[in-house]
């Protein structure tokens, strides 16, 4: 789970303007941070299937946000993918 401080730093990095807290870019940034934390947790606790299911749901949600961004604004999508290190 993200603390308020962690969440605010991720939001500040990804936001378009001062009051932006819900854009697709911010959501992808928050999901990426949560996915990284949860994947670290699952390295220690391999049999935690409930958390694994939550991780898969988050990965799917992030993928849908990225598909939306690519469809709407490909330049922003490219910048965000590079910034978050999601290139495959």
N, C-alpha and C positions, 0 to 999 in steps of 0.2 A: 504494500500500500504506500502511496506517495504522501509525504508530509506536505504541509502547506507551503513551506519554503521551496521544496523541490518542484512542486507544481507551479508555483509562481515563476521560478526561473525558466522552466520549460515554456510557459506561456509567453514570457517576455522575449524569448529567443524566436518564437514562431509567429507572433502576432503581426498583423498588418498595420494596425494603428493602436493608439493607447487603450481604447476600450474593447478591443477585440479579444474575446475569450472563447468563442465557439466556432470559429471558422474551421474549415477542413484542415488547414495547415496546423492549427493549434491542436486539433483532435488527433491528428497523426502523430504529432510530437509527444503528446501525453500517452497515447497508446504504445508508442515505441519505448518510452521510459518504463511503463508498466510491464511490457513484454520482456524487457531485459531483466528486470527484477525478478519476475516470475520464472524465467528460464534459469536464473541462478539458483532460485529456491528448488527447482525440480532437479538440478544436478545433485543436490544433497539428498533429496527425498524422491527417489525414483518411483516409489509406489503410491504417490499422492495423485491418484487418478482424477479427483475432483478438481484440483488445481490445473491439471493438464487439460481438462475440458475447458476450463475458463481461459487458459492460454490460447487454445485453438479458436475459441470464439473471438478473442481479441485480435488474433492474427487475421481472421476473416473480415472483421470490421475494418481493420486498418487497410486491408487489401481493397475493400469496397471504396473507402475514402480516397485511396490513391487512384483507383480507376476513375472516380468522379473527377478528381483534379486533372488527370491526364486528358479526359474528355473536354473539360471546360477551359483549362489554361495549361497548355503543355510546358510552357516556359517555367511557370511556378512549380509545376510537378518536378521538372528536372532539377531545379535548384534545391527543392526540399529533399529529394532522394539523395542528392550528393551531400547535403548538409547533415542528414541523419545517418549516412553510411549504409543505405539500403540497396545499393547497387549490387546486382547479381551477375 
